[in-house]
Amino acid sequence: MDGNGRWAKRQGLPRIAGHRQGVKTLKELVHCCKHWGIPVLTAYAFSTENWHRPQAEVGFLMGLFETVLAQELAPLCRQGVRLSFIGDLSILPQSLQRMIEQSVQMTQHNQAVHLMIALNYGGRSEITQACRKIAALVQQGQLSVTQINEMTIADHLMTMGTPDPDLLIRTSHELRLSNFLPWQSAYTELYFTDTVWPDFGPAEFYQALLDYQRRDRRFGQVSQTA
């Protein structure tokens, strides 16, 4: 979800205003997912690299995450939204960790939309942690090396039990994955747009979905229309 700072600069506002507007955009798209039958939406809210941003901005973001969860938890429950989180949550502020735990517990049975938030997430770190878990099982004699396959790795990722993404949307003219779900996105369709995230509303989301529907997803096979 890129371009919050650039959006704010164009409006003559501080960067934090862009982050607030970005939250509003995410709320709109969650609403769209519910009504358009999209079962899972994953939002890259904060990467492991984002800690290198100015301390004041990082502190604001941590507070914003907590505030938004506190304010939106009841509305999300009413909408039937299930919340889950991927990433290393252990180094987040304790109050935010408690709010996350409460949010997950209160929404765990909701079925309208699964909103997965990537918070302090890094794809390479995720794969590294999965490898360590698998190596420990081998070391303990619970798993043999010959039993390790792609499913074994997938079952030890943070997204275990969630389908791989069909579509990855990258806003604000950023043309890279930036360590986002590298394993899970092996066959994901990629959509790049110049629109900054705060301006990426339902109309832009709809255009991305139309573009996706035109894709010929072969998964390495020969096209049926060829």
C-alpha positions, 0 to 999 in steps of 0.5 A: 500500500504505497504512496501515503507520504506522496499523497500527503505531500501533494496535499500540502499535509504531513506524512501522517495525514497520508497514513490516516487516509490510507486506512480509510482506503483499506476500509473501503476495499474491505467493504468491496471484498465483502460485497464482491465475493472476495474471500481473502484480502492481505494488506502489507501494513508494515515491513521489517524494513520499515523500522528504518523510517524516522522514529517519529513516523514509526511511533505514529504508525504503531499508535495508529495501528492500535487506535484503528483496531480499537475503533474498528473492531466492533464495526468489523465484527458487525460486517463479519470480517475475520482478522489475522496477522502475519509477521514477527509481532513479538517486538511490537509495543505490548499494548498493540500486541494485546489489541491484536490478540483481542482482535483475532479472538473476537473475529475468529469465527467471522466468515464474510471476509478474511482480512490478513494484516502483514505487520512487521512482516518480511518474506525472507524472514518467514521462509527462514523461520519455516526452514528452522522449524522443519530442521528442528523436526528433522533433528528430533527425528519427527521428519525425514529429509526425504519427506520434505516437499513444497507442501511441508514448507507451505505448512510451516509458513505464517499463511498456513491454511490460507490460499495463495494470492490470485492477484497482487496489487502494487500502487504508486508506480512501485515495480517490485515485490518488496519482500511480500509473500515471495513463496506464496506469490510464485504464480500470482498475477501482478498488477502495477498502477501509478495511483497512490494508495490513498487514491486507490478507491473502489473504482481503481480496485474494480479496474484491477479486477477487470484486468485480472479477469482478462489474464490467461492463468496457465500455471506452466501449462499450455493455454486452452485457447492456443 
